[in-house]
Amino acid sequence: MGVLKKANRNPSHYVKLSAMTLSMLLVFTGCSGGAAKPNTGTAGQSDSNKGTEAAKSAAKTGSDEKVTIEYWQYVYPAKVDLINALIDDFQKKHPNITVKHTNFPYDQYNEKVAALVPAGKGPDVINLYYGWLPKYVASGYLQPLPDSAFSEETIKKEFFPFVETAKLNGKYYAIPTAVRTLALFYNKDLFAKAGLDPAKPPATWEELVSYGKKLTEKDSKGQYVVEGLAWQPNSQLHHWYRDALVYQAGGKDLSDDRRKILWGDSPAGFEAFKYLIDLSLVHNLGTKDFYNDDITAFKGSHAAMNIDGSFQLGGLKKDAPNLNYAIAPLPSYKEKATQVSFWANAITKGVQGKKLEAATQFLNYLTSKEVQEQWVEKVGELPAKKEVALQDKYVKDEKLGPFIQQLSYAHAHFFVDEKLERDYFVEAVDQVVLNKIPYEKAYQELVQKTQKLYDDYWTKQDKK
């Protein structure tokens, strides 16, 4: 979920909160087959002050009028279960609103949206990866969030600055319930077995390699028994590259106007690209698709370390309750950096009237403090609102803390086509690892193809 295993996203292409700002905030506050899962129930008052007036107005003009809205998300068990429970709660508070919940396998999700939303047969409220927003907006799938409930002033005040990546053409098109950053997951038992101190995880690029070599186990035939570091380019590693490794090497992802790929303009981009590939190809710390994927290997203690997102906490708690693991900030190099991404909720373009009022109330509910706190507990994703995330109970938490602490130097890449950008990166890595293409050639092709993607996108935008 990228973000998330197959999936993750300021007018600028990235966001950086200063350490001072974070300190001040602390002081003042911290996918396979899925079936449709409808839920029915009932609506009334608004869930936040922002929607109170709209709710009162609706109650006065049509208190007995029933309305049904449909909510879509992709299949991720912890999120599906939580949304089902939240819909039940929402409907009890809103007796006249019925929310139908439908979910699809991740790899079918965008196809369903493209086929049904333009025909007016899709969802009223939709959960989407922030990296899909430019494509969704350009395709006319979404409408701007109602300013009466989600004003720019309110959004900037309540949410972390990376929410600006949901702003296009001067309007906010989506609002996050939760966010995720990348960190280092590591198995404490395997650390102890390798003679490493579980209280001292690797803190630098060099240490990540040296620790990984000590943690790697192979059998007599040279096959992996335990990966020192899980290595799955099509999972979180492409995010790790753009929003962490490039910055850590002293580079930058995109120009401030979001038009130019900058990692091709300095040695940092190539250095980060080579470092990531060498973890597998040269240092033999792990290999693609070991035990199917990185998180499966880590859950089964077949990978000692894994670069992954906070969203995995819920799944680990459920699927591997006895796994003795810890979380650490990403190992750094010249600078500290991590990636931040989010799944957001939006309203589709054709929604209006009573459906729009109901959809707005549901969005208010999904971004409320009570829901964001449940998201942390049930899914493991971080609260999107500053006042919720920066509570001591989260900042000082053994597993959540390392993720939240990194928000002061987190970056959110602006995708113009999340799927193609991920595919281009994976193809470039495969070119080097599988086809023995020189690093430089594969890298230059990656830069050129990605830049063309941006050029084509902005050419179309400029003509509108």
C-alpha positions as CSV (number, residue, x, y, z in Angstrom):
1,M,0.0,0.0,0.0
2,G,3.1,4.0,-2.3
3,V,3.2,3.6,-0.5
4,L,2.4,0.5,0.8
5,K,3.7,-2.4,-1.2
6,K,2.5,-1.8,-4.7
7,A,1.3,1.6,-4.4
8,N,2.6,6.9,-1.7
9,R,2.3,12.2,-1.5
10,N,3.5,23.5,-0.7
11,P,3.6,24.5,-4.0
12,S,7.0,22.9,-4.1
13,H,7.6,19.3,-5.0
14,Y,8.8,18.5,-1.5
15,V,8.1,19.5,2.1
16,K,10.5,20.1,4.9
17,L,9.5,21.1,8.4
18,S,12.3,22.7,10.3
19,A,13.4,21.2,13.6
20,M,12.5,24.4,15.3
21,T,9.0,24.3,13.8
22,L,8.6,20.7,15.0
23,S,9.7,21.6,18.5
24,M,7.2,24.5,18.6
25,L,4.5,22.2,17.5
26,L,5.4,19.7,20.3
27,V,5.2,22.5,22.8
28,F,1.8,23.7,21.7
29,T,0.2,20.4,21.2
30,G,3.1,15.5,17.9
31,C,-3.6,-7.1,-3.4
32,S,-5.8,-9.9,-4.6
33,G,-9.5,-10.5,-5.0
34,G,-11.8,-8.3,-3.1
35,A,-15.6,-8.3,-3.0
36,A,-17.9,-5.3,-2.6
37,K,-18.7,-4.7,1.0
38,P,-21.8,-2.5,1.4
39,N,-22.9,-1.1,4.7
40,T,-26.2,0.6,5.4
41,G,-27.3,2.7,8.3
42,T,-28.3,6.3,9.2
43,A,-27.0,10.7,9.4
44,G,-27.5,13.9,11.3
45,Q,-25.0,16.3,12.8
46,S,-21.6,17.2,11.5
47,D,-18.4,15.6,12.9
48,S,-16.4,18.8,13.1
49,N,-16.9,22.5,13.6
50,K,-16.1,23.0,9.9
51,G,-19.2,21.1,8.8
52,T,-21.6,22.2,11.5
53,E,-23.4,24.9,9.7
54,A,-23.9,22.8,6.6
55,A,-25.3,20.0,8.7
56,K,-27.7,22.3,10.5
57,S,-28.9,23.6,7.2
58,A,-29.4,20.2,5.8
59,A,-31.3,19.1,8.9
60,K,-33.7,22.1,8.7
61,T,-34.5,21.7,5.0
62,G,-34.8,18.0,4.8
63,S,-34.4,16.2,8.2
64,D,-36.3,13.1,6.9
65,E,-34.7,13.0,3.5
66,K,-32.6,9.8,3.0
67,V,-29.4,9.9,1.0
68,T,-27.0,7.2,-0.1
69,I,-23.4,7.8,-1.0
70,E,-20.8,5.2,-2.2
71,Y,-17.3,5.0,-0.8
72,W,-14.5,3.2,-2.7
73,Q,-11.1,2.0,-1.6
74,Y,-8.6,-0.7,-2.6
75,V,-8.4,-4.0,-0.7
76,Y,-6.0,-3.7,2.2
77,P,-7.5,-5.9,5.1
78,A,-6.7,-3.6,8.0
79,K,-8.2,-0.6,6.2
80,V,-11.2,-2.5,4.9
81,D,-12.1,-3.7,8.4
82,L,-11.6,-0.3,10.0
83,I,-13.7,1.5,7.3
84,N,-16.5,-1.0,7.9
85,A,-16.5,-0.2,11.6
86,L,-16.2,3.6,11.0
87,I,-19.2,3.5,8.6
88,D,-21.3,1.8,11.2
89,D,-20.3,4.6,13.7
90,F,-20.9,7.4,11.2
91,Q,-24.3,6.0,10.2
92,K,-25.4,5.9,13.9
93,K,-24.5,9.5,14.2
94,H,-26.1,10.4,10.8
95,P,-29.4,8.5,10.7
96,N,-30.3,9.7,7.2
97,I,-27.1,8.9,5.4
98,T,-26.3,5.4,4.1
99,V,-22.7,4.7,3.1
100,K,-22.1,1.8,0.7
101,H,-18.5,0.6,0.9
102,T,-17.0,-1.1,-2.2
103,N,-13.4,-2.2,-2.5
104,F,-11.3,-3.6,-5.3
105,P,-7.9,-5.3,-5.7
106,Y,-5.2,-2.7,-5.9
107,D,-4.2,-3.7,-9.5
108,Q,-7.8,-3.2,-10.7
109,Y,-8.6,0.0,-8.8
110,N,-7.5,2.6,-11.4
111,E,-9.2,0.6,-14.2
112,K,-12.5,0.6,-12.3
113,V,-12.2,4.4,-11.7
114,A,-11.4,5.1,-15.3
115,A,-14.3,3.0,-16.5
116,L,-17.0,4.1,-14.1
117,V,-16.4,7.5,-12.8
118,P,-16.7,9.3,-16.2
119,A,-20.0,7.5,-16.7
120,G,-21.3,8.7,-13.3
121,K,-21.6,5.2,-12.0
122,G,-18.6,5.2,-9.6
123,P,-18.1,6.4,-6.0
124,D,-19.2,9.7,-4.5
125,V,-16.2,9.6,-2.1
126,I,-13.0,7.9,-3.2
127,N,-9.8,6.9,-1.4
128,L,-6.8,7.4,-3.6
129,Y,-3.0,7.6,-3.5
130,Y,-1.8,11.1,-3.5
131,G,0.5,10.3,-6.5
132,W,-2.6,9.7,-8.6
133,L,-4.1,13.1,-8.1
134,P,-2.5,14.9,-11.1
135,K,-3.8,12.2,-13.4
136,Y,-7.2,12.1,-11.7
137,V,-7.7,15.8,-11.9
138,A,-6.5,16.1,-15.5
139,S,-8.9,13.3,-16.4
140,G,-11.8,15.2,-14.8
141,Y,-12.6,12.5,-12.2
142,L,-12.6,14.9,-9.2
143,Q,-14.1,18.2,-8.0
144,P,-12.3,20.6,-5.6
145,L,-13.1,20.1,-2.0
146,P,-15.9,22.3,-0.7
147,D,-14.3,25.5,0.5
148,S,-17.0,25.9,3.2
149,A,-15.7,22.8,5.0
150,F,-12.1,22.7,3.8
151,S,-10.8,26.2,3.3
152,E,-7.2,26.8,2.5
153,E,-6.7,28.6,5.8
154,T,-8.1,25.6,7.8
155,I,-6.1,23.0,5.8
156,K,-2.8,24.9,6.2
157,K,-3.5,25.4,9.9
158,E,-4.5,21.8,10.8
159,F,-2.4,19.6,8.5
160,F,1.3,19.0,7.9
161,P,2.6,21.0,4.9
162,F,3.0,18.0,2.7
163,V,-0.8,18.2,2.2
164,E,0.1,20.9,-0.4
165,T,0.8,18.1,-2.9
166,A,-3.0,17.7,-3.0
167,K,-3.4,21.2,-4.3
168,L,-3.5,21.6,-8.1
169,N,-4.6,24.6,-10.1
170,G,-5.0,26.6,-6.9
171,K,-7.5,24.2,-5.4
172,Y,-7.3,21.3,-2.9
173,Y,-8.7,18.1,-4.4
174,A,-8.2,15.6,-1.6
175,I,-7.6,15.5,2.1
176,P,-5.7,12.8,4.0
177,T,-6.8,10.9,7.0
178,A,-3.4,9.4,7.6
179,V,0.2,9.5,6.3
180,R,3.2,7.3,6.3
181,T,6.9,7.8,6.3
182,L,9.7,5.2,5.6
183,A,11.9,3.9,8.3
184,L,14.2,0.9,9.0
185,F,12.4,-2.2,10.4
186,Y,14.8,-4.7,12.0
187,N,14.6,-8.1,13.7
188,K,16.1,-7.8,17.2
189,D,16.5,-11.6,17.6
190,L,18.5,-11.9,14.3
191,F,20.6,-8.9,15.4
192,A,21.5,-10.7,18.6
193,K,22.2,-13.9,16.7
194,A,24.6,-12.1,14.5
195,G,26.4,-10.5,17.5
196,L,24.9,-7.1,16.9
197,D,23.4,-4.9,19.6
198,P,19.6,-4.6,19.0
199,A,19.7,-1.2,20.7
200,K,22.1,0.2,18.1
201,P,20.7,-0.1,14.6
202,P,22.7,1.1,11.6
203,A,22.7,4.9,11.3
204,T,24.6,5.5,8.1
205,W,24.8,4.1,4.6
206,E,28.1,2.4,5.4
207,E,26.7,0.8,8.6
208,L,23.7,-0.5,6.7
209,V,26.0,-2.4,4.4
210,S,28.3,-3.7,7.2
211,Y,25.3,-4.8,9.4
212,G,23.6,-6.3,6.4
213,K,26.6,-8.5,5.6
214,K,26.7,-9.8,9.1
215,L,23.0,-10.6,9.1
216,T,22.9,-12.4,5.7
217,E,22.7,-16.2,5.8
218,K,23.1,-18.5,2.9
219,D,23.0,-22.3,2.5
220,S,25.7,-24.6,1.1
221,K,24.4,-23.9,-2.4
222,G,24.7,-20.1,-2.0
223,Q,20.9,-19.6,-1.7
224,Y,19.5,-17.1,0.8
225,V,18.3,-18.4,4.1
226,V,18.1,-14.9,5.7
227,E,18.4,-11.6,3.8
228,G,20.5,-9.0,5.6
229,L,18.2,-6.4,4.0
230,A,15.0,-7.2,2.0
231,W,15.5,-5.8,-1.5
232,Q,12.2,-5.3,-3.4
233,P,12.5,-2.4,-6.0
234,N,8.8,-2.4,-6.9
235,S,7.8,-2.0,-3.2
236,Q,9.2,0.9,-1.2
237,L,12.6,1.2,-2.7
238,H,11.6,3.5,-5.5
239,H,10.2,5.9,-2.9
240,W,13.4,5.4,-0.8
241,Y,15.4,6.5,-3.8
242,R,13.6,9.7,-4.8
243,D,12.7,11.1,-1.5
244,A,15.4,9.8,0.8
245,L,18.6,8.6,-0.9
246,V,18.9,11.4,-3.4
247,Y,18.5,14.0,-0.7
248,Q,20.8,12.1,1.6
249,A,23.5,12.2,-1.1
250,G,23.1,16.0,-1.3
251,G,20.8,16.2,-4.3
252,K,17.2,17.2,-4.9
253,D,14.2,15.5,-6.6
254,L,12.3,18.1,-8.6
255,S,12.5,21.8,-9.4
256,D,10.3,24.0,-7.3
257,D,7.8,24.4,-10.2
258,R,7.6,20.6,-10.4
259,R,8.6,20.6,-14.1
260,K,12.2,19.3,-14.1
261,I,13.8,16.1,-12.8
262,L,16.8,17.3,-10.8
263,W,18.4,14.0,-9.7
264,G,19.8,13.8,-13.2
265,D,21.6,17.1,-12.8
266,S,24.0,16.3,-10.0
267,P,26.3,13.4,-9.0
268,A,23.9,12.7,-6.0
269,G,21.2,11.1,-8.1
270,F,23.5,8.6,-9.8
271,E,25.4,7.9,-6.5
272,A,22.1,7.1,-4.8
273,F,21.0,4.9,-7.8
274,K,24.2,2.9,-7.7
275,Y,24.1,2.5,-3.9
276,L,20.6,1.1,-4.0
277,I,21.5,-1.5,-6.7
278,D,24.8,-2.4,-5.1
279,L,23.0,-3.5,-1.9
280,S,21.9,-6.5,-3.9
281,L,24.3,-6.8,-6.9
282,V,27.6,-6.1,-5.1
283,H,27.0,-6.6,-1.4
284,N,24.6,-9.5,-1.8
285,L,22.4,-8.4,1.1
286,G,19.1,-9.5,-0.5
287,T,17.4,-10.3,-3.8
288,K,14.1,-9.5,-5.5
289,D,11.0,-11.6,-4.8
290,F,12.6,-13.6,-2.0
291,Y,9.7,-15.3,-0.1
292,N,7.5,-13.5,-2.7
293,D,8.2,-10.0,-1.4
294,D,9.9,-7.9,1.3
295,I,7.3,-7.8,3.9
296,T,6.5,-11.5,3.7
297,A,10.2,-12.3,4.2
298,F,10.4,-9.9,7.1
299,K,7.3,-11.3,8.8
300,G,8.7,-14.8,8.6
301,S,12.2,-13.8,9.9
302,H,13.7,-14.5,6.5
303,A,14.8,-10.8,6.2
304,A,16.7,-9.2,9.1
305,M,16.0,-5.6,7.9
306,N,13.5,-3.9,5.7
307,I,12.9,-0.4,4.4
308,D,9.2,0.0,4.8
309,G,6.4,2.3,5.8
310,S,4.5,2.9,9.0
311,F,1.4,1.4,7.4
312,Q,2.9,-2.0,7.9
313,L,2.6,-1.8,11.7
314,G,-1.0,-2.9,11.7
315,G,-0.3,-5.9,9.5
316,L,2.7,-6.9,11.5
317,K,0.7,-6.8,14.7
318,K,-2.0,-9.0,13.2
319,D,0.1,-11.4,11.1
320,A,3.3,-11.7,13.2
321,P,2.3,-10.9,16.8
322,N,5.4,-12.6,18.2
323,L,7.9,-11.0,15.9
324,N,10.6,-9.3,18.0
325,Y,11.3,-6.2,15.9
326,A,12.1,-2.5,16.3
327,I,12.0,0.6,14.2
328,A,14.8,3.1,13.5
329,P,15.1,6.3,11.4
330,L,16.5,5.6,7.9
331,P,20.3,5.4,7.8
332,S,21.7,8.6,6.5
333,Y,24.7,9.9,4.5
334,K,25.5,13.6,4.0
335,E,22.0,14.7,5.0
336,K,19.0,13.1,6.8
337,A,15.9,12.5,4.7
338,T,12.9,10.2,4.4
339,Q,9.9,9.9,2.2
340,V,6.4,10.9,3.2
341,S,3.2,9.9,1.4
342,F,-0.5,9.5,2.0
343,W,-3.7,8.1,0.8
344,A,-6.4,10.7,0.7
345,N,-10.1,11.0,0.3
346,A,-11.8,13.0,-2.5
347,I,-15.2,13.7,-3.9
348,T,-15.9,12.8,-7.5
349,K,-16.9,15.4,-10.1
350,G,-20.6,14.7,-10.6
351,V,-21.6,14.7,-6.9
352,Q,-24.0,17.6,-6.0
353,G,-26.9,18.6,-3.8
354,K,-27.7,16.3,-0.9
355,K,-25.1,13.8,-2.0
356,L,-22.4,16.5,-1.8
357,E,-23.6,17.6,1.6
358,A,-23.4,13.9,2.8
359,A,-20.1,13.4,1.2
360,T,-18.7,16.5,2.9
361,Q,-19.9,15.3,6.3
362,F,-18.3,11.9,5.7
363,L,-15.0,13.6,4.8
364,N,-15.2,15.7,7.9
365,Y,-15.7,12.5,9.9
366,L,-12.8,10.7,8.3
367,T,-10.4,13.5,9.1
368,S,-11.6,13.9,12.7
369,K,-9.3,13.3,15.7
370,E,-11.2,10.2,16.8
371,V,-10.9,8.6,13.4
372,Q,-7.2,9.5,13.0
373,E,-6.4,8.0,16.4
374,Q,-8.2,4.8,15.4
375,W,-6.2,4.8,12.1
376,V,-3.0,4.7,14.1
377,E,-4.1,1.9,16.4
378,K,-5.7,-0.3,13.7
379,V,-3.7,0.4,10.6
380,G,-0.4,1.9,11.9
381,E,-0.5,5.0,9.6
382,L,0.3,8.3,11.2
383,P,-2.2,11.1,11.9
384,A,-2.4,13.7,9.1
385,K,-3.3,16.5,11.5
386,K,-0.4,18.1,13.5
387,E,-2.3,18.3,16.8
388,V,-3.1,14.6,16.6
389,A,0.3,13.3,15.4
390,L,2.4,15.4,17.8
391,Q,0.7,14.1,21.0
392,D,3.2,12.6,23.4
393,K,1.6,9.2,23.3
394,Y,2.7,8.9,19.6
395,V,5.9,10.9,19.6
396,K,7.3,8.8,22.5
397,D,5.9,5.5,21.3
398,E,8.7,2.9,20.7
399,K,7.4,2.1,17.1
400,L,5.6,5.2,16.0
401,G,8.1,7.6,17.4
402,P,10.9,7.0,14.8
403,F,8.4,7.7,12.0
404,I,7.0,10.9,13.5
405,Q,10.5,12.1,14.4
406,Q,11.5,12.0,10.7
407,L,8.6,14.4,9.7
408,S,11.0,17.3,10.2
409,Y,13.0,16.2,7.2
410,A,10.4,14.3,5.1
411,H,9.9,14.8,1.4
412,A,6.8,14.1,-0.8
413,H,7.5,13.5,-4.5
414,F,5.0,15.1,-6.9
415,F,4.0,12.3,-9.3
416,V,2.5,13.1,-12.7
417,D,2.0,9.3,-13.3
418,E,2.7,7.2,-10.2
419,K,2.5,3.9,-12.0
420,L,4.7,4.8,-14.9
421,E,7.3,6.5,-12.7
422,R,7.5,3.4,-10.5
423,D,7.6,1.2,-13.6
424,Y,10.4,3.2,-15.1
425,F,12.5,3.0,-12.0
426,V,12.0,-0.8,-11.6
427,E,12.9,-1.3,-15.3
428,A,16.1,0.7,-14.9
429,V,17.1,-1.4,-11.9
430,D,16.3,-4.6,-13.8
431,Q,18.3,-3.5,-16.7
432,V,21.4,-3.4,-14.5
433,V,20.8,-6.4,-12.4
434,L,19.2,-8.8,-14.9
435,N,20.5,-7.6,-18.2
436,K,23.9,-6.4,-17.2
437,I,23.4,-3.0,-18.8
438,P,26.0,-0.4,-17.5
439,Y,24.7,1.6,-14.5
440,E,25.2,4.9,-16.4
441,K,23.2,3.8,-19.5
442,A,20.3,2.5,-17.5
443,Y,20.3,5.6,-15.3
444,Q,20.4,8.1,-18.2
445,E,17.5,6.3,-19.8
446,L,15.6,6.5,-16.6
447,V,16.2,10.2,-16.3
448,Q,15.2,10.8,-20.0
449,K,12.0,8.8,-19.9
450,T,10.9,10.3,-16.6
451,Q,11.6,13.9,-17.8
452,K,9.6,13.2,-21.0
453,L,6.7,12.1,-18.8
454,Y,6.8,15.5,-17.0
455,D,7.3,17.4,-20.3
456,D,4.2,15.8,-21.8
457,Y,2.2,16.4,-18.7
458,W,3.0,20.1,-18.4
459,T,2.6,20.7,-22.1
460,K,-1.0,19.5,-21.8
461,Q,-1.6,21.5,-18.6
462,D,-0.2,24.7,-20.2
463,K,-2.7,24.3,-23.1
464,K,-5.7,24.3,-20.8
